[in-house]
Amino acid sequence: MRVNIEAKREELMAKHRDATGRVDVAKAMAELSEYEFGAMGGGGAGMALEDLSVYRLADQLSDRVWDLVVPWDWFAKKTVGDQLVRAADSIVANIAEGYGRYFFGEYIQFLYYSRGLVHEARVWCEKALKRKLITPEVYQELKAILDRLPLEINKVVKIVRSREREWKHGNR
């Protein structure tokens, strides 16, 4: 499935590229989310968690944060680093836990937890920047991911709600 998702991502990026070469990433990712959940059949069957773009993005953030925090001195790790790693790891963990739940409502609740944790991670990134633990360039890199994640999570919530309505009304 990953090959199909990657090919679809490239296709959508090309579709939403304007004459100047700029890509409307929001539109492309919205269509990709729809494609992914269509492939899932609305409930997770047929598509691996690791193939979901929201999961991959959150996992990328989690791994990047870990790599940044590991070399910090003990005090920085214990105060800011621990909180930042826990928040980033929990974003992806809650996406995974919700995905594994049987009921649509539970899945959505765990997505909401993830969305809240994005805001927590943003606060810890700001603290790391203010305390000169990360550079402004690294902060911007993390901020770009943290700005995109709530949008991706909201798209998944919208799609799951839509699938839930279809399921309840027998339009399977």
C-alpha positions, 0 to 999 in steps of 0.5 A: 500500500505504501507504494500506492500512497507515495504515487498518489502523493506525487500525483496530487502534488503535481495536480495542485502545482500552479504555473509558478511551481508552488504547490497548494499543500493543504488541498493536496493533503486533504485529497490524500487523506480522503484517498487514504481513508477510502482505501481503508474502507472507513474503518482501518481494514485494508490499510496499515497505520504506518501508511497514514500520512498523519501518522507518518508526520507525527512519527517524523516529529517524534523521531526528530525531537528525540534526536535533538534532545539526546545530546542536551546536558542533564539539566536541559534534558530533565526539565525541557527535554523530557516534557518535549519528548513525552509530548511529541511521542504521545502525539503519535502514540495517541494516533496509533491507539485511536486507530486500534480502537473498535469504535469511531468515537474512541478513535476521534477522542484519541485524535483530539488528545493528539491535537491537544498534545501538538499544542503542548509540544509547541510550548516546549519548542518555544521554551527550548528556543528561548533557552537557546537549546535549539536554533531558530532554524530548528524551531522553524522546522519543528513549528512547520510540522506542528502547524501542519499536524492539527490540520491533518488531525482535523481532516482525519476527524472529519473523514472518520465522522463521515464514515461513522454516519455512512456506517450508521445509516447503512451506506456501507 
